[in-house]
Amino acid sequence: MISDPATKRGASGSASNTVEAARRTADQLVNVYLFDPDLSSRAIEAIADKSDLAAALDWALDNGGEDRGGPVTPVECPHLLDALGSLEERGLDRRIFESRCCHSSCPSPGSWMCLECGGVFCSRYDKGHCKMHYEDTGHCVAVGLGDLSFWCYACNSYVKHPALDGIHELLSMIKFDQTENADDKPGGTLKNLGDLAKFIESEECRSIVCLTGAGTSVSSGIPDYRSTGGFYDTIRPELLTASDSEREAIRKDPSVAVQKKMFLQNQLPFLEVKRDFILGTHAGRWKPTVAHRFLEALHVRTGKLTRVYTQNIDGLDARCQHLPADLVVPVHGSMGEAACMACGHAADTNQFCHDVKMHIRDVTLADVDAPRHSRKIVCTVCLRETVKPTVVLFGEALPEKFFECTDTDLPGVDLLVVLGTSLTVAPANEIVQTIPESALRVVINRQPVG
């Protein structure tokens, strides 16, 4: 029997393509999602289509892989009402926050408490006994004793629910000992802005930290994310360069357009919805607001500003001439720079913005010179379609600077000023609970927070 050379070449080419697809998928699992190489290899072996990153990611998460961080929004949890126990009947006191892990012979501090049975266990970043407790008992909802956030192992997410408000209030009162007379604490109780100004000028106030959100930039013309008319409210999935399933996912949850998983699967929806913001930031279209000038004045006039943690990506803080760059931590990155998510290569910002202008269609239909169809932008080094502004997508790890600065800044804070943020996105919102109990907290926001 004589084999057809063309058939052999076709089979060889197909095998080569499969190997290359597997290599690219494994490379992204290891270098972008930070999974263990062995787990990544097993994920590739388990899926049929070796180029299907989403399937490989799902398999890795289902088989022991862990999300390495990134900003997250709590989800509505369907398991809460079944999981909630009666904490009030357990006689809780401050000792719960000093407990060791309940697991036999574990020396680790207890950082999570099961809401169903009240057991206290160490976290997944320690010995992982809280997760083991869930696997053994099915008790899925726990509260973090450090920041009082709620996590559901069944949902694999931070969670929220009106039923949790009372529990959060109870634990807050215990942890921060709010039965004391507040006027006996440093700074007393601030009743108005005059009291705030006096405290800032007093010797009791030595270190001020500010946490800012989208509300500080709205008056400059930049919409926030969650309000009516904001970013999420104005996304039109039907205009995006995406598959039907991708458009449907974005229609159900607009934040999908700015998720890491979606970007790695298809970079175009993110670049299309952010095109105007990318080009506007590069052109300096928006100016610092009164809120930004307040931060600048706080530094210049008092010298007590230790740090500004901004959740904004617009870079307006950097345009305040007298606000030193080293005092500002962009928690979620910046639109002002670009890099490859896969290999880390820093892209030339001017060239990247040129590529966005010439290759990405304008879904707002305002730019008559924009291309009619989008073309993907590739990294000049690794040739992957993973170049973007250095903003943190949902599911992506935060900059190391955030963790380094919070470790050194927060223990000595005397005053925390929260400006223009709903305090719904972790881990930035955890700053409120991480500063000393004696520190004063001032929130300036149009809507209730938390």
C-alpha positions in Angstrom: 0.0 0.0 0.0 1.4 3.4 -1.0 0.6 6.3 1.3 -0.4 9.6 -0.1 2.4 12.2 0.7 -0.2 15.0 0.9 -2.1 13.0 3.5 1.0 12.5 5.5 1.8 16.2 5.3 -1.7 17.1 6.3 -1.6 14.8 9.3 1.8 16.1 10.3 0.6 19.7 10.0 -2.5 19.0 12.1 -0.4 17.4 14.8 2.0 20.3 14.8 -0.9 22.8 15.1 -2.3 20.9 18.0 1.1 20.9 19.8 1.5 24.6 19.2 -2.1 25.3 20.4 -1.4 23.3 23.6 1.9 25.1 24.1 0.2 28.5 23.8 -2.7 27.6 26.2 -0.3 26.1 28.8 1.9 29.2 28.5 -1.0 31.4 29.4 -2.1 29.2 32.3 1.3 29.4 33.8 2.4 33.0 32.9 -0.8 34.9 33.0 -3.0 32.9 35.4 0.0 31.8 37.5 -1.1 28.2 37.8 1.4 25.4 38.7 3.0 24.0 35.5 2.1 20.4 36.4 -1.6 21.4 36.9 -1.5 23.3 33.6 -0.2 20.3 31.8 -2.9 18.1 33.3 -5.5 20.7 32.3 -4.3 20.6 28.7 -4.4 16.8 28.6 -8.0 16.8 30.0 -9.6 19.0 27.3 -10.4 18.1 23.8 -9.6 21.4 22.0 -6.1 22.3 23.1 -6.6 25.9 22.1 -9.7 26.4 24.3 -8.2 28.5 27.1 -11.6 28.9 28.8 -12.1 25.1 29.1 -8.5 24.7 30.4 -9.0 27.4 32.9 -12.3 25.9 34.1 -10.7 22.5 34.5 -7.7 23.9 36.5 -10.1 25.8 38.8 -12.2 22.7 39.3 -9.1 20.6 40.1 -7.3 22.5 42.8 -6.2 25.7 41.1 -6.8 28.9 42.9 -7.6 32.5 41.8 -4.5 34.6 42.7 -6.4 37.8 43.4 -7.5 40.9 41.7 -10.3 43.3 42.3 -13.6 41.5 42.9 -17.2 42.5 43.3 -19.3 40.4 45.8 -22.1 38.3 44.2 -25.6 37.6 45.4 -25.3 34.2 47.2 -28.1 31.6 46.9 -26.7 29.5 49.8 -26.7 32.1 52.5 -30.1 31.6 54.1 -29.4 27.9 54.5 -25.9 28.5 55.9 -26.6 31.2 58.5 -26.5 30.1 62.1 -27.5 32.2 65.1 -24.4 34.1 66.1 -26.2 36.1 68.7 -26.8 32.9 70.8 -23.2 31.9 70.8 -22.0 34.5 73.3 -19.3 35.9 71.0 -16.8 38.4 72.3 -13.4 39.8 71.3 -11.7 36.4 72.0 -13.1 35.2 68.7 -10.6 37.6 67.0 -7.7 36.1 68.9 -8.6 32.4 68.3 -6.3 29.8 66.8 -7.4 27.5 64.0 -9.9 24.8 65.3 -8.2 22.1 63.2 -6.4 19.6 65.4 -2.8 20.6 66.2 -2.8 23.5 63.7 -0.7 26.4 65.1 -2.0 29.0 62.6 -4.2 31.9 63.7 -7.9 31.5 62.9 -8.8 34.0 60.2 -12.2 32.7 59.0 -15.3 31.8 61.0 -17.9 29.4 59.6 -21.3 31.1 59.8 -23.1 27.8 60.2 -21.3 26.2 63.1 -19.1 29.1 64.4 -15.8 27.2 63.9 -12.7 29.3 63.4 -10.1 28.1 60.8 -7.0 29.3 59.0 -7.2 30.6 55.4 -6.4 29.0 52.1 -3.2 31.0 52.1 -2.1 29.4 55.3 -3.0 25.7 55.9 -6.3 25.9 54.1 -8.4 24.4 56.9 -11.4 26.6 56.4 -11.8 25.2 52.8 -11.2 21.7 54.2 -14.0 22.3 56.7 -16.3 23.2 53.8 -15.3 20.0 51.9 -15.9 17.9 55.0 -19.2 19.4 56.2 -20.7 21.4 53.4 -20.7 24.5 55.5 -19.9 26.9 52.6 -20.2 30.5 54.0 -17.5 32.1 56.2 -16.6 35.5 57.4 -13.1 36.9 57.4 -12.1 38.0 60.9 -9.6 40.5 59.4 -11.8 42.6 57.1 -15.2 41.1 58.0 -15.8 40.2 54.3 -18.0 37.1 53.5 -16.9 34.2 51.3 -18.9 31.3 49.9 -16.9 28.3 48.9 -19.9 27.0 46.9 -20.0 30.2 44.9 -16.2 30.5 44.9 -16.6 34.2 45.5 -17.0 37.0 48.0 -20.7 37.4 48.6 -23.3 39.9 49.7 -26.9 39.6 51.0 -29.1 41.9 53.2 -29.2 39.1 55.8 -25.4 39.6 56.3 -25.8 43.3 57.4 -26.8 42.4 61.0 -23.9 39.9 61.3 -21.5 42.5 60.0 -22.7 45.1 62.5 -22.5 42.6 65.4 -19.0 41.6 64.6 -17.9 45.2 63.9 -19.2 46.2 67.4 -17.3 43.3 69.0 -14.1 43.8 67.0 -13.9 47.6 67.4 -15.4 47.6 70.9 -18.0 50.2 70.2 -19.5 49.9 73.6 -16.8 52.3 74.8 -17.5 56.0 74.9 -16.3 57.2 71.5 -15.4 60.6 72.9 -12.7 58.9 75.0 -10.9 57.8 71.9 -8.3 59.9 70.1 -10.1 62.6 68.1 -13.4 61.9 69.7 -16.4 62.0 67.4 -16.4 64.3 64.4 -19.8 66.1 64.1 -19.0 68.4 61.1 -16.3 69.5 58.7 -15.1 72.1 61.3 -14.3 69.2 63.7 -12.5 67.4 60.9 -10.3 70.5 60.1 -9.4 70.9 63.8 -8.5 67.2 64.1 -6.3 67.4 61.0 -4.5 70.4 62.5 -4.1 68.8 65.9 -1.1 66.9 67.2 -3.2 63.8 67.5 -3.3 63.6 63.7 0.1 62.6 62.3 -0.8 60.3 59.4 -3.6 60.6 56.9 -4.5 58.1 54.2 -7.1 58.7 51.5 -9.0 56.1 49.5 -10.6 57.5 46.4 -13.0 56.1 43.7 -14.7 57.1 40.5 -16.8 59.7 42.2 -13.8 62.0 42.5 -13.5 62.2 38.7 -17.1 62.4 37.7 -17.2 66.2 37.6 -14.3 66.2 35.1 -16.6 64.4 32.6 -15.5 60.8 33.2 -18.6 58.6 34.1 -18.4 56.3 37.0 -19.1 52.5 36.7 -22.3 51.8 38.6 -24.5 54.8 38.4 -27.3 55.3 35.9 -25.6 56.5 32.7 -22.3 55.1 34.0 -19.9 52.7 32.2 -21.9 49.5 32.8 -25.2 51.1 32.1 -24.1 52.3 28.6 -22.4 49.2 27.2 -24.2 47.9 24.1 -23.1 44.3 23.6 -24.7 44.0 20.1 -22.2 46.5 18.8 -19.1 44.6 20.1 -16.8 42.4 18.0 -17.6 39.2 19.8 -19.4 35.9 19.4 -23.0 35.5 20.2 -22.2 33.7 23.5 -19.7 36.5 24.5 -22.3 39.2 23.7 -24.9 37.3 25.8 -22.5 37.0 28.7 -21.8 40.8 28.6 -25.5 41.5 28.3 -26.2 39.6 31.5 -23.2 41.1 33.3 -21.6 44.1 31.7 -18.5 43.7 34.0 -17.6 40.6 31.8 -16.3 43.1 29.2 -13.5 44.0 31.6 -12.7 40.6 33.0 -9.4 38.9 32.5 -10.9 35.7 31.3 -12.8 37.5 28.5 -9.8 39.6 27.5 -7.6 36.5 27.1 -10.4 34.9 25.1 -11.1 38.0 22.9 -9.3 41.3 23.5 -11.6 43.3 21.2 -14.7 43.9 23.5 -12.4 45.5 26.2 -10.5 47.6 23.7 -13.8 48.7 22.0 -15.6 49.7 25.2 -12.4 51.5 26.4 -11.3 53.0 23.1 -12.6 56.6 23.9 -11.1 56.4 27.4 -7.7 55.2 26.2 -7.5 57.9 23.6 -9.0 60.6 25.8 -6.5 59.9 28.6 -3.6 59.9 26.2 -4.7 63.3 24.8 -5.2 64.8 28.3 -8.9 65.5 27.6 -9.9 65.5 31.3 -8.6 67.7 34.1 -8.2 67.2 37.9 -11.2 68.0 39.9 -11.7 69.8 43.2 -11.4 66.4 44.9 -7.9 66.0 43.4 -6.9 69.5 44.4 -8.1 68.7 48.0 -5.6 65.8 48.1 -2.9 68.1 46.8 -3.7 70.8 49.3 -3.7 68.2 52.1 -0.1 67.3 51.3 1.1 70.8 50.7 -0.6 72.5 53.7 -0.2 69.8 56.4 2.6 67.4 55.3 0.6 64.7 57.0 -0.6 62.8 53.8 1.0 59.4 54.0 -0.7 57.9 50.9 -3.5 58.2 48.4 -4.9 54.8 47.3 -6.9 55.5 44.2 -9.2 53.0 42.5 -9.3 55.2 39.5 -7.4 54.5 36.3 -7.7 57.9 34.7 -4.3 59.2 36.0 -5.7 62.6 37.1 -3.8 62.4 40.4 -0.6 62.4 38.4 -1.6 65.7 36.8 -1.6 67.5 40.2 1.9 69.1 40.1 2.3 69.3 43.9 1.1 65.8 44.7 4.3 63.6 44.6 3.9 60.4 42.5 5.3 58.3 45.2 2.3 59.2 47.5 -0.2 57.8 45.0 -0.9 54.1 44.6 -3.1 53.3 41.6 -4.8 50.2 43.0 -6.3 49.2 39.7 -3.4 50.4 37.4 -3.5 53.2 34.9 -4.7 54.0 31.4 -1.6 56.0 30.8 0.7 53.0 30.1 0.4 49.8 28.1 2.0 46.3 28.4 1.5 42.7 27.2 -0.4 40.7 29.8 1.2 37.5 28.6 5.0 38.3 28.6 5.0 41.6 30.5 6.7 43.6 27.8 6.0 47.3 28.2 4.6 48.7 25.0 5.3 52.2 23.6 2.3 54.2 24.8 2.3 56.4 21.7 2.4 53.5 19.4 -0.3 51.6 21.3 -2.7 54.5 21.3 -2.0 54.9 17.5 -2.9 51.2 17.0 -6.0 51.7 19.1 -7.0 54.7 17.0 -6.3 52.9 13.7 -7.4 49.3 14.5 -10.2 49.5 16.9 -13.7 50.6 15.9 -15.6 53.2 17.8 -18.7 51.6 19.2 -20.0 55.0 20.4 -20.1 56.0 16.6 -18.8 59.4 17.5 -15.4 59.2 15.6 -16.2 59.3 11.9 -12.5 58.5 11.1 -12.5 55.2 13.1 -12.2 52.0 11.2 -15.4 50.1 10.4 -14.1 46.8 11.7 -11.7 46.1 14.6 -8.4 44.3 14.2 -6.5 42.7 17.0 -3.4 44.3 18.5 -0.5 41.9 19.0 2.6 42.2 21.2 5.8 42.9 19.2 7.7 40.5 21.4 5.6 37.4 22.0 3.1 38.0 19.2 0.2 37.3 21.4 -3.1 39.3 21.3 -2.7 40.4 24.9 -1.6 44.0 24.8 -3.7 46.4 26.8 -3.4 49.5 29.1 -1.8 48.5 32.5 -5.2 48.5 34.2 -6.2 45.6 36.4 -9.0 43.5 35.0 -11.4 41.6 37.2 -9.6 38.4 38.1 -6.1 39.9 37.6 -3.6 40.3 40.4 -3.2 43.8 41.9 0.2 45.6 41.7 2.7 44.5 44.4 3.0 48.2 45.4 -0.5 48.1 46.9 0.4 45.3 49.3 3.8 46.7 50.1 2.4 50.1 50.9 -0.6 48.9 52.9 1.7 46.8 55.1 3.8 49.8 56.0 1.1 52.6 55.9 -2.0 51.3 57.6 -0.7 50.4 61.1 0.1 54.1 61.8 -3.0 55.8 60.3 -4.7 58.4 62.4 -7.3 59.5 59.8 -8.8 57.7 56.8 -10.7 59.9 54.3 -12.8 57.9 51.8 -13.8 59.9 48.8 -16.2 59.0 46.0 -16.3 55.2 46.3 -19.1 52.8 47.1 -16.7 50.5 49.0 -18.0 47.4 47.2 -14.8 46.3 45.5 -12.2 44.2 47.4 -9.5 44.4 48.4 -9.3 48.2 48.4 -12.5 48.4 50.6 -10.7 46.3 53.2 -8.5 49.3 54.1 -11.4 50.7 56.1 -11.3 47.7 58.5 -7.5 47.2 58.4 -6.5 50.5 60.0 -6.2 50.8 63.8 -9.4 50.8 65.8 -8.5 54.2 67.2 -8.2 55.8 63.7 -11.0 58.1 62.6 -12.8 57.3 59.4 -14.5 60.0 57.2 -16.7 59.0 54.2 -17.7 61.5 51.6 -19.9 59.9 48.9 -23.2 60.6 47.3 -24.7 57.2 48.1 -24.5 54.9 51.2 -21.4 52.7 51.1 -20.5 49.2 51.8 
